[in-house]
């Protein structure tokens, strides 16, 4: 399935932190959530990939205070060379793996930039294996059936 990247848009980006003078980032625990969705418009070769990301740093207490919260949504617009013989499964796999991998560096850069501007050490997110995430989702889906 051949595609061309047309555009990347930042749809939403929110960053907040507790206004404490000193927060020891080494004593906080990260939590992340990634959600990828795809939509191929019928009768066209226009594919939209949405990547929603949530990252937080929290303490390990029972009440779990979040000291930093980052949420963003990026959208990629792709043009398929042809939609002939392209199945929904192929579109979903492309968007969840390739499309997400194209968008994720923008998430990493945005969070790193905002963390520095807020007085934290730079937060550099590790690379993500989107193939593994997609395959795990498929397994979960098959187990529910």
Helices and strands as residue ranges (DSSP letters): E 3-17, G 25-27, E 29-40, E 46-58, E 66-80, H 88-93, I 94-99, H 100-117, H 130-144
